């Protein structure tokens, strides 16, 4: 019986190896295909620019150049009693028109607010890309500096995908602090939750390590697009100088309204601390 069993097993081993090889080959092919799609085609899905939500008569609308061939639109609200200017980078499904209520709310809290549309959004020229929106925030920062706004009075404020350019400018230029709202660790990890590839889009978790200023992170506990765990992971990069604010029952697009006074009070306290330390 032993010899017969051994012979039977030996007879089916080639078939088992063939099946396992096919499974491995299919998995490898799927891994490469998904990676190639993510690397070369994901930006088409990342930037679903909405219909333009404002006109050329939008109050406080201005233009500035990201490069000689790309003109961007922005709204700049100022007030004489403001100490800090929030450099606001919006989400990928918004433009200056759809976030006007957010802009006005932050202005009413006592901040100067400079909000801009990425290339390809609103009335801005061009086509949005990852590299492009980094150039756009650099141009917005440069514009503020040319207008006389001191570097230690600028606070990048990023909403969702806007967290990426906000982290970028905080990592590469002097700023007072950094605020992130409903931001992800990286694009691929929104889907996979873990790092599966040696490349990624918008590697915020990695780049946040280069930021040396105080940070505030807001994230909704019921965020249906960017998992709550992403905010928690970002907060652990610099735990000693990061304030993580969980917005109970907040989803991806409703934090300022669900939070009540929490976000407003946090921002005011945050900037008061910054002023004391400067």
Steps between C-alpha positions, in 0.01 A plus 500: 500500500786736581661456162167539322425822693845637424450425134164673493642813665792502259256474211300809600797719602552638147134602486524673839814683394327613181201636693722679752711650221188626323374656825837664560523621140149646512575673829824644365329619183220658702754673727686643200180604322357678803833668566530617140146637507567680825826651380398606149122548507396574858524878458196486271302368796673713764396833347128495414478878463137609553314745275620854561319635806570873464546775244753770424294734720566289812580741787871538581600286203855544373742331262862392533733281297617154599734512201509713184233287330267428795287771659323411825201659671483575869294678764684707758304623801686722744418678822701760694490308828626169356839364603509191280416422138354158426629368166199284416529200263160344430387145424500336158124536453484871584585839358497854636127525447404189692730579796403865530309427822816342648708799393256746655477299822877496546516872421233572762707313758767767470729372225618632169413229246671434168319221313596403145382265228743238375580498131202357312258597779250784490627775272867400536693394191661165433449136594537374857779258587682408819809695396281784379320563826832507683604775259168674561541517878857619456371780277228588755757515777729711283214739422429551871865566574517752215196674649693549821358215708773374735584130480438456873146632449400243236317181601432246221154349545425190292162333454502137378734490198592858590697352787764387247597848371468636854746242635724565201525873562542451877785257432680722250435858613493681836146524641343554841304176528300244303131402506365185335135406462386151387838426341638161391838336559538431126268440206563125466455443873148639482420176315760253626552634856862380481793576273504246216716679245840673506325809357184689586310821431505777759711322767385727783602268781860500378520871420347606829821380665672803343261750662642669810215731607200436731214312336124466546315209338120475477337173393145370517440170675254398227697618199374284215774595252822539700500250789529651848818295551678718244465805722620299798809380310587853388469621860756242614776640278564789742287417807669754730401796284188373330147555629267235362132594517251220433165639385237262634261380226673722245513375143731617224334824393311626804759553774462879550124456546498178706779622728306794641749735665772235535696579185467876541616491862787267414624731224480806726684322782757367253586844365510653847761241599695573181502871586626434852785285370611748235 
